[in-house]
Amino acid sequence: MEYLLGKVLKKATRVLNVIGGAALTFMMLLTTADVLMRAGGRPIIGTYEIVALCLALVIGFTMPGVSLDRKHVYMEFLVDKLSPTRKAMLNTLTRLMAILLFVLIGYNLFTIANEFHISGEVSPTIQIPFYPVAYGVGVCCFIQCLVFVFHIVEIWRGRYE
């Protein structure tokens, strides 16, 4: 099971990272173009809104990949002093708490996205709907939960370190 889950998660996070990277690149190019155009007296309308929505995509879509590859900040000086069993228990406990947190965040993002969709809420200047971004980041939160489940399996199989 963990082999299949690991393979699926690696492919999914690779796709999500490409989307997040594309959003980041687009933000950079748009901001640069806006600065140059603004200097010429013709700013790009809605740049702030587009950059804000892209930032949500960058953060939400790259988070599972960073966690899967364990590229996040990790305070190991405390954990390294524990026995292997206690270390596994602590790592499992923190992953379980993180799963609970991301399930709640994902659920709330879906609720908010549904409200945005029903109300037709859009950005004020260029009328971009908010709900697709909220749904997308919500899905990423649930994928993040699967990453934590995969980590728990790896912890107890002795392949996490």
Secondary structure, DSSP 4 states (H G I P E B T S, - for coil): -HHHHHHHHHHHHHHHHHHHHHHHHHHHHHHHHHHHHHHTT-PPTTHHHHHHHHHHHHHHHHHHHHHHTT-S---HHHHTTS-HHHHHHHHHHHHHHHHHHHHHHHHHHHHHHHHHHHHT-B-TTT--BSHHHHHHHHHHHHHHHHHHHHHHHHHHTT---
